[in-house]
Amino acid sequence: MLLEWLRKWDPWTRTAITIWVLTVLFVCVRAAVQPYKRTLFTTWDQAGADWEQGHDLYRQNWNPDQDQFRYSPLTAVLFVPFHHMPIRLGGAVWRLLNAAVLLGGFALWLRAAPLTRTPRQQAILFLLLAPLSLSSLNNGQPNPLVIGLLLAALAAVEGERWWLSAALIALATTVKVYPLALGLLLAAVYPRRFAGRLLLALAVAAVLPFACQHWDYVQSQYVQWLQRLGKDHRWDWPLHMAYRDLWLLIRLLHLPLTPQGYLVIQLVSAAGCAALCLAARLRGWPRRDVLAVILVLGTCWMTLCGPATESSTYVLLAPALAWTVQRAESERWPWLLGLMTRMALILFLFCVIRGLWPGVNRIHALGLQPQAALLLCLAYVIVLVRELMMASLTSPERQRRAEVPVAGAPGW
């Protein structure tokens, strides 16, 4: 039955389904067979136990097979059910949940994204999504869950489900703080419809842990969490251990910039992203076009200028990378801009493949991932600014373009 069902699909669709089934199956089986090797799930399991038993979440003394817990108290609450599962089952279920939210969120976003796509083009997008997702799914990082929630939030905005979008952004923010950046972009572009809802959803998420444990305990955990966030910057760590962001490139180039100066760059770049998103809205672009701008600029900022970018964090950029690469090919961007998007994809693929062998820290020290993100961001911003400045791209024309399939080279 399964083989007959697969034969009905386009070869690219069959390939995408096969790749993703094998990927999810591999990471789930590996988690069950090796529950204590190359995994962060043991940290999540322990956090659920600590919360339930009223122990400090942000202590220094963790077991050798565990990492320090850096996430919000509400995240620990969400991990309590996983603590009651056997470690092998819990690790597999956690990875399955991450994969399901990532793929589901991406599918929802594609339905709301600009340009109607053929099944083959959608299959290629899912294939392009796979490489940057493998690392996070394999080691049990929550990044696939986070970007899946953000994609679903953007799809909810397209469907006028503002409360649902705010709730999804708030949930993603409780897991990792920097998804709030995408919520703030939405609030800047749709202040009357979204800003108040987002604020209320964040307030509910912040208060909810107090209903799950004693008040004094929860309050102390919030204090410790905020203190932990204030210390986790890695400004002067060895290059191979530092965060893989724009600051790493600044250090590699030996630019005379202080952490305070870098903070200015972070704030200015965030304001620039908001200005470009707002400009697209004020030009009368269809909402799905504006949401695409928010996704690409928001995830580029989170990875390049966010507070804690590691190798696995770049799964946040995977949907924007896949969509931008396909758009560059189908719309035949100027050769230099197209080359920049292809180089970004190649650099990311190289880092993923190289990560399968020992000694990958030497590669990370070269800053290839932030270089790739910077290439992608610059190419997209140049095209975006050009479109904003072109009088020919009026709202009616963009609307008509959104109703026709992508035209491009064979395979796209």
C-alpha positions in Angstrom: 0.0 0.0 0.0 2.8 2.4 0.9 4.7 1.7 -2.3 1.6 2.2 -4.4 0.9 5.5 -2.6 4.4 6.7 -3.2 4.3 5.8 -6.9 1.5 8.3 -7.5 3.8 11.2 -6.5 6.3 13.1 -8.5 9.9 11.7 -8.2 11.0 14.8 -6.3 8.2 14.4 -3.9 9.0 10.7 -3.3 12.6 11.6 -2.7 11.7 14.3 -0.2 9.3 11.9 1.7 12.0 9.2 1.7 14.8 11.5 2.9 12.7 12.9 5.7 11.3 9.5 6.8 14.8 8.0 6.9 16.2 11.1 8.7 13.5 11.0 11.5 13.7 7.3 11.8 17.5 7.4 12.1 17.5 10.1 14.8 14.7 8.4 16.8 16.4 4.9 16.6 19.8 6.4 17.5 18.2 8.2 20.5 16.7 4.9 21.7 19.9 2.9 21.2 22.3 5.5 22.5 20.2 7.6 25.0 23.3 9.1 26.7 25.5 9.8 23.7 25.6 13.1 21.7 22.3 14.3 23.2 20.9 17.1 25.2 17.7 15.3 26.1 19.3 14.1 29.4 19.4 17.8 30.4 15.7 18.3 29.5 14.8 15.1 31.4 16.7 16.3 34.5 15.1 19.8 34.3 11.7 18.2 34.4 12.7 16.2 37.5 14.3 19.3 39.1 11.1 21.3 38.6 8.9 18.6 40.0 11.1 18.1 43.0 11.7 21.8 43.6 15.5 21.7 43.0 17.5 24.6 41.5 17.3 24.5 37.7 20.4 26.7 37.2 23.0 25.1 39.4 26.6 24.5 38.3 26.9 20.8 39.2 25.5 18.6 36.4 26.3 15.1 35.5 29.0 14.5 32.8 26.3 13.5 30.2 24.3 16.6 30.8 24.6 20.3 29.9 23.6 23.3 32.0 20.0 24.3 31.8 19.7 27.8 30.3 16.0 28.0 29.4 13.0 29.6 31.1 11.2 28.1 34.1 8.2 27.4 31.9 10.4 25.3 29.6 11.2 23.1 32.6 7.5 22.7 33.3 6.9 21.5 29.7 9.6 18.9 30.2 8.0 17.3 33.3 6.0 14.7 31.2 9.2 13.6 29.4 10.8 12.9 32.8 8.1 10.3 33.5 9.0 8.4 30.3 11.8 5.9 30.1 14.9 7.7 28.9 15.0 5.8 25.6 11.4 6.4 24.8 11.5 10.0 25.9 14.5 10.8 23.7 12.8 9.3 20.7 9.4 11.1 21.4 11.2 14.4 21.9 12.9 14.2 18.5 9.7 13.1 16.8 7.9 16.0 18.3 10.6 18.4 17.1 10.5 17.0 13.5 6.7 17.0 13.4 6.5 20.7 14.5 9.2 21.7 12.1 7.7 19.9 9.1 4.2 20.9 10.0 5.1 24.5 10.5 7.0 24.6 7.2 4.0 23.1 5.4 1.6 25.7 6.9 3.9 28.5 6.0 4.3 27.3 2.4 0.5 27.5 2.0 0.6 31.1 3.2 3.9 32.1 1.4 4.1 34.2 -1.7 3.9 32.4 -5.1 1.9 29.2 -5.7 4.3 26.3 -6.1 4.0 22.9 -7.9 4.5 19.7 -5.9 8.0 19.4 -7.4 9.0 22.8 -6.2 7.6 22.2 -2.7 9.5 18.9 -2.6 12.7 20.7 -3.4 12.0 23.2 -0.6 11.6 20.3 1.9 14.8 18.7 0.6 16.7 22.0 1.1 15.3 22.2 4.6 16.8 18.8 5.6 20.6 19.5 5.9 20.5 22.3 8.4 17.9 20.4 10.5 19.9 17.2 10.9 22.2 18.4 13.7 19.5 19.8 16.0 17.2 16.8 15.5 20.1 14.4 16.2 21.4 15.9 19.4 17.9 16.9 20.7 18.2 20.6 20.5 14.8 22.4 20.7 15.6 24.6 17.7 13.4 22.7 15.2 10.5 23.1 17.6 11.2 26.8 17.9 11.3 27.5 14.1 8.3 25.3 13.5 6.3 27.3 16.0 7.4 30.6 14.4 6.5 29.3 10.9 3.0 28.3 12.2 2.7 31.8 13.8 3.4 33.5 10.5 0.8 31.2 8.8 -1.7 32.1 11.5 -1.2 35.8 10.8 -1.9 35.2 7.1 -5.2 33.5 8.2 -6.1 36.4 10.5 -5.7 34.2 13.6 -3.9 36.9 15.6 -4.4 35.3 19.1 -3.1 32.0 17.9 0.0 33.6 16.4 0.7 35.5 19.6 0.4 32.4 21.6 2.8 30.5 19.3 5.4 33.3 19.4 5.1 33.4 23.2 5.6 29.6 23.5 8.7 29.8 21.2 10.0 32.7 23.3 9.7 30.6 26.5 12.0 28.0 25.0 14.6 30.4 23.5 14.4 34.1 24.2 15.5 35.4 20.8 12.3 34.2 18.9 10.8 37.4 20.5 12.7 39.2 17.7 10.2 37.9 15.1 7.3 38.7 17.4 8.6 42.3 17.7 8.8 42.6 13.9 5.2 41.5 13.6 4.3 44.0 16.4 6.1 46.8 14.5 4.3 46.0 11.2 0.8 45.3 12.7 0.8 47.3 16.0 -2.9 47.5 16.5 -3.7 43.9 15.8 -0.7 42.1 17.2 1.3 44.2 19.8 -1.3 44.0 22.6 -2.0 40.3 22.0 1.7 39.5 22.0 2.2 41.4 25.3 -0.7 39.5 26.9 0.5 36.1 25.6 4.0 36.8 27.0 2.6 37.8 30.4 0.5 34.6 30.6 3.6 32.6 29.7 5.6 34.3 32.4 3.0 33.8 35.1 2.0 30.3 34.2 4.9 28.6 36.1 3.6 30.2 39.4 0.6 27.9 39.0 2.8 24.8 38.8 5.1 25.3 41.8 5.5 27.2 45.1 5.7 31.0 44.6 9.1 31.4 46.4 10.6 28.6 44.4 9.4 30.0 41.0 10.6 33.5 41.9 14.1 32.3 42.8 14.3 30.4 39.5 13.4 33.5 37.6 16.1 35.4 39.4 18.7 32.7 38.7 17.6 32.5 35.1 18.0 36.2 34.4 21.4 36.1 36.1 22.5 33.2 33.9 21.3 35.0 30.7 23.4 38.1 31.7 26.6 36.0 32.0 26.2 33.8 28.9 28.0 36.0 26.2 31.3 34.2 25.3 32.9 37.4 24.2 36.5 36.2 24.6 36.2 32.5 24.4 38.5 30.5 22.1 37.2 30.9 18.5 36.2 27.3 18.1 34.1 27.5 21.3 32.6 31.0 20.7 29.1 31.7 19.4 28.9 31.4 15.6 27.6 34.9 14.9 28.6 38.3 13.6 30.9 38.8 16.6 33.0 35.8 15.6 33.5 37.4 12.2 34.5 40.7 13.8 37.1 38.9 15.9 38.4 37.0 12.9 38.9 40.3 11.0 40.5 41.9 14.1 38.2 44.9 13.8 38.6 47.4 16.7 35.1 47.0 18.1 34.2 46.6 21.8 31.2 44.6 23.1 29.4 47.9 23.6 30.0 48.8 20.0 28.7 45.4 18.9 25.5 46.0 21.0 25.0 49.2 18.9 25.3 47.1 15.7 22.8 44.6 17.1 20.3 47.4 17.9 20.8 49.3 14.6 20.5 46.1 12.5 17.3 45.2 14.4 15.9 48.7 13.7 16.9 48.3 10.0 15.0 45.0 9.8 11.9 46.6 11.3 12.1 49.5 8.9 12.3 47.3 5.9 9.4 45.2 7.0 7.3 48.3 7.8 8.3 49.7 4.4 6.9 46.6 2.6 3.6 47.0 4.6 3.4 50.7 3.8 4.0 50.1 0.1 0.8 48.1 0.1 2.4 44.7 -0.5 0.1 41.7 0.1 0.4 40.3 3.6 2.0 37.1 2.5 4.8 39.1 0.9 5.3 41.1 4.1 5.4 37.9 6.2 8.1 36.5 3.9 10.2 39.6 4.5 9.6 39.2 8.3 10.7 35.5 8.2 13.9 36.1 6.2 15.0 39.2 8.0 13.9 38.0 11.4 15.8 34.6 11.2 18.9 36.3 9.6 19.0 38.7 12.6 18.5 35.9 15.1 21.4 33.9 13.8 23.8 36.7 12.9 23.1 39.2 15.7 21.1 37.1 18.3 22.4 36.4 21.8 23.4 32.8 21.5 24.0 31.3 18.1 25.6 27.8 17.9 26.0 25.5 15.0 22.6 23.8 15.6 20.9 27.2 15.9 21.2 27.6 12.1 18.2 25.4 11.6 16.3 28.7 12.3 17.6 29.9 9.0 16.8 26.8 7.1 13.3 27.8 5.8 14.5 31.3 4.8 17.5 29.7 3.1 15.5 27.2 1.2 12.9 29.8 0.1 15.5 32.4 -0.9 17.6 30.0 -2.9 14.6 28.7 -4.8 13.4 32.3 -5.4 16.8 33.4 -6.7 16.8 30.5 -9.2 13.2 30.9 -10.3 13.3 34.7 -10.7 16.8 34.7 -12.1 18.3 37.2 -9.8 21.4 39.1 -11.1 24.3 36.7 -11.3 26.2 38.1 -8.4 23.2 37.9 -6.0 22.3 34.5 -7.3 26.0 33.4 -6.7 25.8 34.8 -3.1 22.7 32.6 -2.3 24.3 29.5 -3.9 27.5 30.2 -1.9 25.5 30.4 1.3 23.9 27.1 0.6 27.3 25.5 -0.3 28.9 26.8 2.9 26.1 25.5 5.1 26.2 22.1 3.3 30.0 21.9 3.7 29.7 22.6 7.5 27.0 19.9 7.8 29.0 17.3 5.9 32.3 18.2 7.7 30.5 17.9 11.0 30.2 14.1 10.5 33.9 13.7 11.2 36.2 14.7 14.1 38.0 18.0 14.1 35.0 20.1 13.1 36.0 22.8 15.7 38.7 23.9 13.3 36.1 24.6 10.7 33.8 26.4 13.2 36.7 28.7 14.1 36.8 29.9 10.5 33.3 31.3 10.9 31.9 29.7 7.8 28.3 29.6 9.1 28.0 33.3 9.9 29.7 34.0 6.6 27.0 32.0 4.8 24.3 33.7 6.8 25.8 37.1 6.0 25.9 36.3 2.2 22.3 35.2 2.3 21.2 38.3 4.2 23.0 40.8 2.0 21.7 39.2 -1.2 18.1 39.3 0.1 18.3 42.8 1.4 19.7 44.1 -1.9 16.8 42.5 -3.8 14.3 43.7 -1.2 15.5 47.3 -1.3 15.5 47.3 -5.1 11.9 46.0 -5.1 10.9 48.6 -2.6 12.4 51.4 -4.8 10.9 50.1 -8.1 7.7 51.9 -8.9 6.7 49.0 -11.2 6.1 46.7 -8.3 2.8 48.1 -7.2 0.5 46.2 -4.9 -1.9 45.0 -7.7 1.0 43.6 -9.7 2.4 41.8 -6.7 -1.0 40.4 -6.0 -1.3 39.1 -9.6 2.2 37.6 -9.3 1.2 35.8 -6.1 -1.5 34.0 -8.0 0.7 32.3 -10.6 3.1 29.4 -10.2 6.8 30.0 -9.9 8.4 30.1 -13.4 11.9 29.0 -13.5 14.5 26.6 -14.8 13.6 22.9 -15.0 13.6 21.3 -11.6 12.4 24.5 -10.0 
